Amino acid sequence: MDRNRRRFARFALGLVFVAAMPGALLVSRDADAKVTFTSPYTMEQTYNAALRMIRVDLGHKITERDPQAAYILFEYTSSESGNRVTPGSIEMVPRGDGVTVVIQLPRMPTYHEEMMAEQLRRKLAADYGEPPKHPAPPPPPKDKAPDGGADGGNDDQNPD
C-alpha cells in the first residue's frame, strides 16, 4: 500500500508540474524589455526628434510628455499584434558624451524597440546633420621635476 501511495504522490506532483509549466512560460518579463543607446546630439534635439518621430512619423498617440524630465509616454500599435494598443515610453538621460536614450515597449518583442531606436538615430541624422563635435578632454597636467625643471635651473632666468 505504501508503494501505491508514493507512486500516486509522484504522479500527482508530475501533473502539478506539467499543469504549471504553460503558466510559467507565459509570465511576462516586462521589466527586462528595453533598448538603450547613446545619442551624440543635445538633449533638446534628441527629445524633439523623438517626439516628432512618435507623433508625426509613426502616428502614435502621446499620453504624457515632459521636456524637463525628458520622457515621452505613448500608445504603441502594430499591425503585427492585431492593432492592439500597448504602452510605450522613451526616456532621455543627459551624459557627458551625449544623451542616453531608453526605449521601452514591454509587451512587444525586443525587435520593435530596436527598430524604433534605429529610426530615431536616422531621424536625428536627417534632421540635424552630423552630430555636434564634443571638445576633446584637456591633456593631463605635466608634472614638473622636483629640482625646478629638466635643466635643473630656474625657468625664469635668461642665460646670457
N, C-alpha and C positions, 0 to 999 in steps of 0.2 A: 504494500500500500504506500509506503514511503517513496518508493521508486516512482510510482504513478504521480504522486504529488509534485515531486521535483520535476518530472517531465512536463506536467501541466504548467508549473510555475515558469519554466524556461520558455514554453510555448507562448504563454501569456505575455511574458516580458518581450519576446520577439515580436509579437503582434503590436504591443505598445510602441516599440522602436520603429517598426515599419510604418505604423499609422502616423507617428510624429515626424518622420523624415520629410514628406512633402511640405509640411508646415514650416519646418526649419529651413528648407531650401527657398521658400517664398518670403522669408523675412527680409525686409528692405534694409539695406545698409546705407541710408540716406546721408549720414554724416561724412562718409568717405568720398562721396561723389563731388568732385570739383576739379577744375583745371586752373593752374596758376601759371602766369608768365610775367616777365618784366617789360614794361613799355618804356622806351627811351625818351618818350615825349613828356611834356609837362603834365601836371595833374589836370589843369583846365582843358588842355587839348584831349587828353585821354577820356575824361568824363564826358565832354561834349560829343566826341566821336561815338562813344558807347551809347549815349542817349539817342543820337540820330540813327545809329545802326538798329537799335531795338525798335524804335517807334516808326521811323520812315522806311528804312531798307527792309526790315523783316515784318513790319506791321503788327507787332505785339502790343498789347495794352499795358501801359505803365500803371502800376498800382500805387507806388510810392517812390519818391526820389528825394535826395538831399545832397546838393552840391558841396556843402560844407563838410558833411560827414563822408562824402564821396561814395554813395551807394545808390543803386537803382534796383527796385523790385518790379517784376513784370510777370505777365501770364504768358507762358510759352505754349505754343501749339505746334503740332507736327502732323502732317497727313499720314505719317507712318504709324501714329498712335490713334488713328481714327479721329483726329481733330480734338482729342481730349486735352483740356486745359490743365497745365501743371505749373506750379510756381517756379520762378527763376530769379536769380539775383546776380548782379555784378558789383563787386566791391573793389575800391581802389585805395591803396595804402602808399603814401609817399616814402621813397627810399632815397638814399644819397645818389644812386646812379640812375634813377628813373622812378617809375610807379609800378608797384606790384599789383597786378590785376587778378582777381579771383572770380571765376565764373562758376556758378552752381545751378545745375538742373537735376536735383536729387532723384527725381522719379524717371529720369531718362538714362539711356546708356551713355557712357562717357564720351563716345564719339560725337554726340550732339554738342557738348561743351567744347570739345576740341575744334569742331567746325566753327563755332561762334568765336573762339579765340583767334583762329586763323583769319576769319572775316574781319575782326576788329583790327588785327595787325595790318591787313591790306587797306582797310579804310583809313587808318591813321597815315599810312604812307601816301595814299592817293589824295587825301585832304590837305596834309601838311608838308608833303615832300620828305626830304631827308630829315631824319631826327636831328635835333639840336646837338651840337658837339658839347660835351661836358669838358670843362677845363681839366687838364692833366693835374694830378696832385703835385704839390711843390716837392722838389727834391729834399731828402733829409739833410739837416744841417751838418756841415763838415766839422769834425772835431779838430780843434787846434792842438798842436803838440804842447805838452805842459811846460816846455822850456821857452815858450814865446814864439814858436814858429819853426818851420823846417830848417831855416838857416841859422837858428839859434840866437838870432838877434831881435831887436825891436823893429816892427814893420814901419813905424812912423819915422825912423831916421833915414835920411838920404845919404848914401855913401858918396863921397867926392873923390 
